[in-house]
Amino acid sequence: MLGLGLLASLLVATNPWALLLLAPLTVAVLSILEYHVGLRLRAEEALSGSEASLAEAQRIAGLGSWDWEIDSGRQRWSDETYRMLGVAPRSFPATRDIFLNCVHAEDRRRVAVALETAVEQGTPYSLDHRVVLPDGSERIVHAQGEVLLAGDGRATRMVGTLHDVTERKALETQLAHRAFHDPLTDLPNRALFTDRLERTLARADDGGGRVAVLFLDLDGFKSVNDALGHDAGDRLLMVVAGRLRGCLRPGDTVARFGGDEFVVLLDRLTASRDARTLAERIVTTLRNPFPLGESEIAISV
């Protein structure tokens, strides 16, 4: 544009009528420039909008991304990656060492080995691990990454994501617990008891000590349900479960099979009398009256 202006000045100086000839050309050039500037501005606006949309989508999904130039060590983290670590976006440089310091101490070695193996072998990795936030709280993330190779097969770049799966893991744990525990008393159910019994018997066969199983049902429980209602019966079962827990040794198991039926697994007994002693303790404990509201209920087994 500057060259066109100098040319126009020279021509006008020698021939004033040349301005009329140059005017259409000048307008055309200006129109072309305006068009291309407009295209660039719109492209920059679209890119900015796309980046903002991507950042918002990552925030909603709890998904962060990162990019690592292996030769230089330079890394770029998305805003959500920073937020997942409990800090403001770009509040400190993105580096491998800083990230590993955010990983839970018990998981750090495993994460470091996964990264090193991926770079050395050029293979992707995928694993769950914990991160510790500045306030001391912990989150669980699913990390995965892929290695980009140069023409000679050398790893030059790695890209990956972090996905916050804390709530999902908590739900999985909760569902697994429900699958193997009685919903009223929170005691192991029949499935969990059976699994523990099989393991205990297998260990006993290998010289792991004696094993005993006690079956209990509550005498008079139906009368409580009929007289005071099922809510009172449920409260009684919960109190019974608590007392049974208090009678057992570490490693023993008490389970509810249903209704007023309970089963006790006694593990690693040194003598038969040990089972008898624990059975007598249970009977004595359950003879004590059970307070239910303003009343006391006496039951036996």
Disulfide bonds with the S-S distance in Angstrom:
none
